[in-house]
Amino acid sequence: MSTGLISQVERDLTDPSLATIRKIARALDVPLFSLFEEIEGEELTVVRRKERMQVQSATGGITYSRVSAGRGRLEVLEGTLAPGSASAPEPWSHPSEECVLVTEGTLIVEVAGRESSLEAGDSCYLDSRVPHRYRTGERAGATFIVSITPPSY
């Protein structure tokens, strides 16, 4: 990334893509959604559906909505994946664990070259240190909940 792009993001002149936000988070060694974090000292934080933080990929194939408050050792996201889309161009890894619950449609989970098809109500666990990604078939999208610990997306 160029220093010009970083400057434009800092000055709110451009909205970075999901890929750019991932690169910034990796460079800073922080969870992706921590870049949007609002610091609060509350013991209980309510996250209203209409007020959730959202991030969309540059191609528009996947949208993540943060369900959790965005601090602590657990990140909970709702993912929406369009038909024929993938969460990343290629499987990738990060130092976490994930649990995925499909709420709508069919989600194909790729882990270390192996594919598993999950229907609504199905779930899986994976070690995120192993290259992985989520994708859908050409005809239908999917909605899913993913819990990540520690947050490192």
Buried (B, 14 or more C-beta within 10 A) or exposed (E): EEEEBBEBBEEEEEEBBBBBBBBBBEEEEBBBBBBEBEEEEEEEEEBEEEEBBEBBBEEEBBBBBBBBBBBEEEBBBBBBBBEEBBBBEEBEBBEBBBBBBBBBBBBBBBBEEEEEEBEBEBEBEBEBEEBBBBBBBEEEBBBBBBBBBBBBB
